[in-house]
């Protein structure tokens, strides 16, 4: 059985997804369903694609899954910035933003390292 608790990026993206779920529920409570759905989908997709990458069929497939995760992380960052800039949405907390930045940096490093290997 696979132990994902020992895999840093799998653990971090799972924790990020939990924070995203909480934040999207906060938005949903304000009847802002479209934004909540966008944040939920992009934020939970990051970790889902990284978990998929753990069972990649090839190095190319592994890199591809991580690139999808990177795109989803960029999209999540966009939605969170919209929330920060709009008076109609709650601000994401600093922990969520900090964790997202960390995940983006790690994903980028994994992609570049994997291409070199």
Protein Blocks (a to p, Z undefined) as FASTA:
>chain_A
ZZfklmmklmmmmmmmmmmmmmmmmmmmnopaklmmmmmmmmmmmmmmmmmmmmccbfkl
mmmmmmmmmmmmmmmmmmmmmmmmpckbccddfklmmmmmmmmmmmmmmmmmmmmZZ
